[in-house]
Amino acid sequence: MAEIRNYTLNFGPQHPAAHGVLRLILEIDGEVIERADPHIGLLHRGTEKLIESKPYNQSIGYMDRLDYVSIMCNEHAYVMAIETMLGIKVPERAQYIRVMFDEITRILNHLMWLGTHGLDVGAMSIFLYAFREREKLIDCYEAVSGSRMHATYYRPGGVYRDLPDKMPQYLASDFRTDKELKVMNENRQGSLLDFIADFVKEFPKSIQQYDELLTDNRIWKQRLVNIGIVSASRAKQLGFTGPMLRGSGVAWDLRKNQPYAVYDQLEFDIPVGVTGDSYDRYLVHMEEMRQSNHIIKQCVNWLQKNPGTVMSDDHKVSPPKRTNMKDDMESLIHHFKLFTEGYCLPEGEVYRAVEHPKGEFGVYLISDGANKPYRVKIRAPGFAHLAAMDEMVRGHMLSDVVTIIGTQDVVFGEIDR
């Protein structure tokens, strides 16, 4: 009789479900996983070292490129760390704008997660539906920052600028009729806040659509139910945060447990799972989108009633107004010095974290009194989740590996930083 031995299989990095740069070395007995060894580092960019070589205000853009699906949440943690060290007070309007965009970012992340997770498991339609709504929210990014992805919108002391009074509109094209163009621009006649208000009114219908497509779909349930079960106590031991932790039944959310910005003034619930399997994590993501929608609605109502400044008046960190720079030499010099040399932080260390769509995203800064950090350490949620890959896939089939990679919602920008 031939000797029975396990196969060693390379899963990724050139694999649609490995999301580009994950290499898994799988030891399989037939089609059952005996061991999974994730190899990372194929994208390594040395982000923390790059931040240590630049003035503080020139490193905000690096945050965008870490988890490039949760852009503004990354910026929030970094600017909060700088503000804590400098003791800067952020205007309330800027705090509300930040919270609103944090939740827009959470929806953007969860839509991307839902679309690609569905695609990995074999559901194609959901990808197209999820990206339909994503497109509208990315237009909001573009309206405030001029960029569809890497926004660099949050600044120490507030945000880059106030919300625009006019929403960009679609232009005439050979590919659409005048009637179609009119329909496309119908909700873009007012300000950005009007556009977001219209979005939050319509979005629950879209979530209902995703729900009808997947939640009771028997193929979806066969692929997700009882796959990658992690108990509540084990999830805490493994350092899980975000939907991975809440899916296991632990009601831990920094927005409630360690409130920052204006989250303590808003009303929302924390969804938790029961079994701790992939299906529970899917349900938690779905409910989080509904809760985010509810938070955005509250922010829009507040922002419509309360005009005000969106940047700290501490001119050590906030640049002069553009109008002043046109005819005032001192303002121009101030602007030039601020954006080339930056500012110095007092000696010391700080750790600030936010409830990022994937979990706890923290920035640990050590300052030696210079205009750039002595050391930076980023606490990315995806790293701890990927470390549990071996434990989560053992005893499952080869096709379940794809489900578990999907449910972990890993993005390699933050893992291979």
C-alpha positions as CSV (number, residue, x, y, z in Angstrom):
1,M,0.0,0.0,0.0
2,A,1.3,3.5,-0.8
3,E,2.4,5.6,2.1
4,I,-0.3,8.1,3.3
5,R,1.1,11.6,3.6
6,N,-0.2,15.1,3.8
7,Y,0.0,17.5,0.9
8,T,1.6,21.0,1.2
9,L,-0.3,23.5,-0.9
10,N,0.6,27.1,-1.8
11,F,-2.6,29.3,-1.5
12,G,-1.9,32.7,-3.0
13,P,-0.5,35.3,-3.4
14,Q,-1.7,35.1,-7.0
15,H,-5.2,34.1,-6.1
16,P,-8.4,36.2,-6.3
17,A,-9.4,35.3,-2.7
18,A,-5.9,35.9,-1.3
19,H,-6.5,39.7,-2.0
20,G,-3.2,40.2,-3.7
21,V,-0.4,39.7,-1.2
22,L,-1.3,36.9,1.2
23,R,0.6,33.6,0.9
24,L,-0.8,30.7,2.9
25,I,1.1,27.5,3.1
26,L,-1.5,24.8,3.8
27,E,-0.8,21.3,5.0
28,I,-3.8,19.3,3.9
29,D,-5.0,15.7,4.5
30,G,-7.1,15.1,1.4
31,E,-9.2,18.3,1.5
32,V,-9.1,18.9,5.3
33,I,-6.7,21.5,6.6
34,E,-4.2,20.3,9.1
35,R,-2.2,23.5,9.4
36,A,-2.1,26.9,7.8
37,D,1.0,29.1,7.9
38,P,0.4,32.7,6.7
39,H,3.4,34.4,5.1
40,I,3.3,38.1,5.1
41,G,5.7,40.8,4.0
42,L,5.1,40.7,0.3
43,L,3.8,44.3,0.4
44,H,6.2,45.6,3.1
45,R,6.5,49.4,2.8
46,G,8.1,50.4,6.1
47,T,5.4,53.0,6.8
48,E,6.4,53.5,10.5
49,K,10.0,54.3,9.5
50,L,8.9,56.7,6.8
51,I,6.7,58.6,9.3
52,E,9.7,58.8,11.6
53,S,11.6,60.7,8.8
54,K,9.1,63.4,8.1
55,P,7.5,66.3,10.0
56,Y,4.2,65.3,11.8
57,N,1.9,67.2,9.4
58,Q,3.5,65.5,6.3
59,S,2.6,62.0,7.5
60,I,-1.2,62.2,7.5
61,G,-1.2,60.8,4.0
62,Y,0.6,57.7,5.1
63,M,-2.4,56.9,7.3
64,D,-4.7,56.9,4.2
65,R,-2.5,54.3,2.6
66,L,-2.5,51.8,5.5
67,D,-6.0,50.4,5.3
68,Y,-7.0,52.0,2.0
69,V,-10.6,51.0,2.6
70,S,-11.0,52.8,5.9
71,I,-9.1,55.9,5.1
72,M,-10.4,58.7,7.4
73,C,-10.6,56.4,10.5
74,N,-6.8,55.9,10.2
75,E,-6.3,59.7,10.0
76,H,-8.5,60.2,13.0
77,A,-6.3,58.1,15.3
78,Y,-3.1,59.9,14.1
79,V,-4.4,63.4,14.5
80,M,-5.9,62.6,17.9
81,A,-2.4,61.5,19.1
82,I,-0.9,64.8,17.9
83,E,-3.7,66.8,19.5
84,T,-3.3,65.0,22.8
85,M,0.4,65.8,22.9
86,L,-0.1,69.4,22.0
87,G,-3.3,69.9,24.2
88,I,-5.2,71.3,21.3
89,K,-9.0,71.7,21.6
90,V,-10.9,70.8,18.4
91,P,-14.0,72.8,17.5
92,E,-17.3,71.0,18.1
93,R,-18.4,71.3,14.4
94,A,-15.1,69.6,13.3
95,Q,-15.8,66.8,15.9
96,Y,-19.2,66.2,14.3
97,I,-17.8,66.3,10.8
98,R,-15.1,63.7,11.9
99,V,-17.7,61.4,13.4
100,M,-19.9,61.7,10.3
101,F,-17.0,60.8,8.0
102,D,-15.8,58.0,10.4
103,E,-19.2,56.4,10.0
104,I,-19.3,57.0,6.2
105,T,-15.9,55.3,6.2
106,R,-17.4,52.4,8.2
107,I,-20.1,51.9,5.6
108,L,-17.6,52.2,2.8
109,N,-15.5,49.5,4.4
110,H,-18.4,47.2,5.2
111,L,-19.7,47.5,1.6
112,M,-16.3,46.6,0.2
113,W,-16.2,43.7,2.7
114,L,-19.6,42.5,1.8
115,G,-19.0,42.7,-2.0
116,T,-15.6,40.9,-2.0
117,H,-16.6,38.4,0.7
118,G,-19.6,37.5,-1.5
119,L,-17.4,37.2,-4.5
120,D,-14.9,35.0,-2.7
121,V,-17.7,32.6,-1.6
122,G,-19.3,32.6,-5.1
123,A,-22.0,35.3,-5.0
124,M,-21.5,37.7,-7.8
125,S,-24.6,40.0,-7.7
126,I,-23.9,41.4,-4.2
127,F,-20.6,42.8,-5.4
128,L,-22.4,45.0,-8.0
129,Y,-25.1,46.1,-5.6
130,A,-22.6,47.0,-2.8
131,F,-20.4,49.1,-5.2
132,R,-23.5,51.0,-6.4
133,E,-23.8,52.6,-2.9
134,R,-20.0,52.9,-2.4
135,E,-19.8,55.1,-5.4
136,K,-22.2,57.7,-3.8
137,L,-20.2,57.8,-0.6
138,I,-16.8,58.1,-2.5
139,D,-18.4,61.2,-4.1
140,C,-18.7,62.7,-0.6
141,Y,-15.0,62.0,0.0
142,E,-14.2,63.8,-3.3
143,A,-16.5,66.7,-2.5
144,V,-14.6,67.5,0.8
145,S,-11.0,66.7,-0.1
146,G,-10.8,66.6,-3.9
147,S,-9.7,63.0,-3.9
148,R,-11.8,59.8,-4.2
149,M,-9.5,57.8,-1.9
150,H,-6.5,59.3,-0.2
151,A,-8.3,62.2,1.4
152,T,-5.9,63.7,4.0
153,Y,-9.0,65.6,5.2
154,Y,-8.4,65.4,9.0
155,R,-5.8,67.8,10.3
156,P,-4.4,68.3,13.8
157,G,-6.9,70.9,15.2
158,G,-9.9,70.0,13.0
159,V,-10.5,69.3,9.4
160,Y,-9.0,70.7,6.1
161,R,-12.1,72.8,5.3
162,D,-15.9,73.1,6.0
163,L,-18.4,71.1,4.1
164,P,-19.1,72.4,0.6
165,D,-22.3,74.2,-0.2
166,K,-22.5,72.6,-3.7
167,M,-22.4,69.0,-4.6
168,P,-20.5,68.1,-7.8
169,Q,-22.9,67.0,-10.6
170,Y,-22.6,64.5,-13.5
171,L,-21.9,66.1,-16.8
172,A,-23.6,65.5,-20.2
173,S,-22.1,62.6,-22.1
174,D,-22.7,60.7,-25.3
175,F,-23.4,57.6,-23.1
176,R,-26.4,59.0,-21.3
177,T,-29.6,60.8,-22.4
178,D,-30.7,64.2,-20.9
179,K,-33.5,62.3,-19.1
180,E,-31.0,59.9,-17.4
181,L,-28.7,62.8,-16.6
182,K,-31.5,64.7,-14.9
183,V,-32.3,61.6,-12.7
184,M,-28.7,61.1,-11.8
185,N,-28.3,64.8,-10.7
186,E,-31.7,64.9,-8.9
187,N,-30.2,64.7,-5.4
188,R,-27.1,66.8,-6.2
189,Q,-28.9,70.1,-6.4
190,G,-28.1,71.2,-2.9
191,S,-25.2,71.1,-0.5
192,L,-23.1,68.0,0.5
193,L,-25.2,67.7,3.7
194,D,-28.4,67.6,1.6
195,F,-26.8,64.8,-0.5
196,I,-25.8,62.8,2.6
197,A,-29.3,63.4,4.2
198,D,-30.8,61.9,1.0
199,F,-28.4,59.0,1.1
200,V,-29.2,58.0,4.7
201,K,-32.9,58.1,3.9
202,E,-32.5,55.7,1.0
203,F,-29.7,53.4,2.3
204,P,-31.9,51.2,4.6
205,K,-33.7,50.0,1.4
206,S,-30.3,49.0,0.0
207,I,-29.4,47.1,3.1
208,Q,-32.8,45.4,2.8
209,Q,-31.8,44.4,-0.7
210,Y,-28.5,42.8,0.5
211,D,-30.5,41.1,3.3
212,E,-32.9,39.5,0.8
213,L,-30.1,38.4,-1.4
214,L,-28.0,36.7,1.3
215,T,-29.3,36.4,4.8
216,D,-31.6,33.4,4.3
217,N,-30.0,32.2,1.1
218,R,-29.3,28.5,1.7
219,I,-26.0,28.4,-0.3
220,W,-24.7,31.5,1.7
221,K,-25.7,29.8,5.0
222,Q,-24.1,26.5,4.0
223,R,-20.8,28.3,3.3
224,L,-20.8,30.5,6.5
225,V,-22.7,28.8,9.3
226,N,-20.4,27.0,11.8
227,I,-17.3,28.0,9.8
228,G,-14.4,29.5,11.8
229,I,-16.0,29.4,15.2
230,V,-14.1,31.4,17.8
231,S,-15.5,31.5,21.4
232,A,-15.8,34.8,23.4
233,S,-12.9,33.9,25.8
234,R,-10.7,32.7,22.9
235,A,-11.4,35.9,20.9
236,K,-10.2,38.0,23.8
237,Q,-7.1,35.9,24.2
238,L,-6.2,36.2,20.5
239,G,-6.5,40.0,20.7
240,F,-9.5,40.3,18.4
241,T,-11.3,43.6,18.1
242,G,-14.1,45.1,16.1
243,P,-16.7,42.8,14.3
244,M,-14.4,39.8,14.9
245,L,-14.7,40.2,18.6
246,R,-18.3,41.3,18.7
247,G,-19.3,38.4,16.4
248,S,-18.1,36.1,19.2
249,G,-20.5,37.8,21.6
250,V,-18.3,40.4,23.3
251,A,-19.9,43.8,23.4
252,W,-16.7,45.8,23.3
253,D,-16.6,49.0,21.2
254,L,-14.3,52.0,21.8
255,R,-17.1,54.4,20.7
256,K,-19.0,53.3,23.8
257,N,-16.3,51.9,26.2
258,Q,-13.7,54.7,25.7
259,P,-15.7,57.5,23.9
260,Y,-13.8,60.0,21.7
261,A,-14.9,63.0,19.6
262,V,-18.7,63.4,20.2
263,Y,-19.7,59.7,20.3
264,D,-20.9,60.1,23.9
265,Q,-23.5,62.6,22.7
266,L,-25.0,60.2,20.0
267,E,-27.4,57.3,20.2
268,F,-26.5,54.0,18.7
269,D,-26.4,50.3,19.6
270,I,-23.6,47.7,19.6
271,P,-24.6,44.5,17.7
272,V,-23.1,41.2,19.0
273,G,-23.2,37.6,17.7
274,V,-24.0,34.4,19.6
275,T,-22.0,31.5,18.0
276,G,-18.9,33.3,16.9
277,D,-19.0,31.8,13.4
278,S,-18.6,33.5,10.0
279,Y,-22.4,33.9,9.7
280,D,-22.6,35.8,13.0
281,R,-19.8,38.1,11.8
282,Y,-21.7,38.7,8.6
283,L,-24.8,39.7,10.6
284,V,-22.8,42.0,12.9
285,H,-21.4,43.8,9.8
286,M,-24.9,44.2,8.4
287,E,-26.3,45.7,11.6
288,E,-23.3,48.0,12.0
289,M,-24.2,49.5,8.6
290,R,-27.7,50.3,10.0
291,Q,-26.2,51.8,13.2
292,S,-23.7,53.9,11.2
293,N,-26.5,55.2,9.0
294,H,-28.4,56.2,12.2
295,I,-25.3,58.0,13.5
296,I,-24.7,59.9,10.2
297,K,-28.4,61.0,10.3
298,Q,-27.9,62.5,13.8
299,C,-24.6,64.3,12.7
300,V,-26.3,65.7,9.6
301,N,-29.2,67.1,11.7
302,W,-26.7,68.7,14.1
303,L,-24.4,70.1,11.4
304,Q,-27.4,71.7,9.5
305,K,-28.4,73.6,12.7
306,N,-24.9,74.6,14.0
307,P,-22.5,76.5,11.8
308,G,-19.1,77.4,13.1
309,T,-15.4,77.1,12.7
310,V,-13.8,73.7,11.7
311,M,-10.2,74.4,12.6
312,S,-8.5,75.3,15.9
313,D,-7.4,78.9,16.2
314,D,-4.0,77.8,17.5
315,H,-1.8,79.0,14.7
316,K,1.1,76.8,15.8
317,V,-0.7,74.0,13.9
318,S,-3.4,75.7,11.8
319,P,-2.4,77.4,8.6
320,P,-3.5,80.9,7.7
321,K,-6.6,81.4,5.5
322,R,-6.0,81.3,1.7
323,T,-7.5,84.8,1.3
324,N,-4.9,86.2,3.8
325,M,-2.0,84.6,2.0
326,K,-2.9,86.4,-1.3
327,D,-1.9,89.8,0.1
328,D,-0.2,89.3,3.4
329,M,3.5,88.4,3.3
330,E,3.6,87.2,6.9
331,S,0.8,84.7,6.3
332,L,2.6,83.4,3.2
333,I,5.8,82.9,5.2
334,H,3.8,81.3,8.0
335,H,2.1,78.9,5.6
336,F,5.5,78.0,4.0
337,K,7.2,77.4,7.3
338,L,4.3,75.3,8.7
339,F,4.2,73.0,5.7
340,T,7.9,72.5,5.3
341,E,9.2,72.5,8.9
342,G,6.0,71.6,10.7
343,Y,5.9,72.0,14.5
344,C,7.5,70.4,17.5
345,L,5.7,68.2,20.0
346,P,6.7,68.2,23.6
347,E,8.8,65.3,24.9
348,G,6.7,62.3,25.9
349,E,4.6,59.5,24.6
350,V,1.0,59.0,23.7
351,Y,-1.3,56.2,22.5
352,R,-4.7,57.0,20.9
353,A,-7.1,54.5,19.4
354,V,-10.3,54.7,17.4
355,E,-13.0,52.1,16.6
356,H,-11.9,51.5,13.1
357,P,-14.3,49.4,10.9
358,K,-12.1,46.4,11.4
359,G,-11.3,46.8,15.1
360,E,-9.1,48.9,17.3
361,F,-6.7,51.0,15.3
362,G,-4.2,52.8,17.5
363,V,-1.2,55.1,17.1
364,Y,1.6,55.0,19.6
365,L,3.9,58.1,19.3
366,I,7.2,58.9,21.2
367,S,8.4,62.4,20.8
368,D,11.9,63.7,21.7
369,G,10.8,67.3,21.3
370,A,11.7,67.5,17.6
371,N,9.4,68.3,14.6
372,K,9.2,64.6,13.7
373,P,8.4,61.5,15.9
374,Y,11.3,59.6,17.5
375,R,9.3,56.4,17.2
376,V,5.9,55.4,15.8
377,K,4.1,52.1,16.3
378,I,0.7,51.5,14.6
379,R,-1.6,48.9,16.2
380,A,-3.5,47.5,13.2
381,P,-6.5,45.3,13.8
382,G,-5.9,43.0,10.8
383,F,-2.6,41.7,12.1
384,A,-4.1,40.0,15.2
385,H,-6.9,38.5,13.1
386,L,-4.5,37.1,10.5
387,A,-2.4,35.5,13.4
388,A,-5.5,33.4,14.3
389,M,-5.8,32.0,10.7
390,D,-4.1,28.7,11.6
391,E,-6.4,28.1,14.6
392,M,-9.6,29.1,12.7
393,V,-9.1,26.9,9.6
394,R,-7.9,23.7,11.2
395,G,-10.3,20.8,10.6
396,H,-12.1,22.8,7.8
397,M,-12.2,22.0,4.1
398,L,-10.0,23.8,1.6
399,S,-13.0,25.9,0.3
400,D,-13.6,27.1,3.8
401,V,-10.2,28.8,3.9
402,V,-11.6,31.3,1.4
403,T,-14.6,32.0,3.7
404,I,-12.4,32.6,6.7
405,I,-10.0,34.9,4.8
406,G,-13.1,36.8,3.7
407,T,-14.7,37.0,7.2
408,Q,-11.5,38.3,8.7
409,D,-11.6,41.4,6.4
410,V,-7.9,41.7,6.1
411,V,-6.3,44.5,4.2
412,F,-2.5,44.2,3.7
413,G,-1.6,47.8,3.7
414,E,-2.0,47.8,7.5
415,I,-0.6,44.3,8.1
416,D,2.5,44.7,5.9
417,R,3.1,48.3,7.1
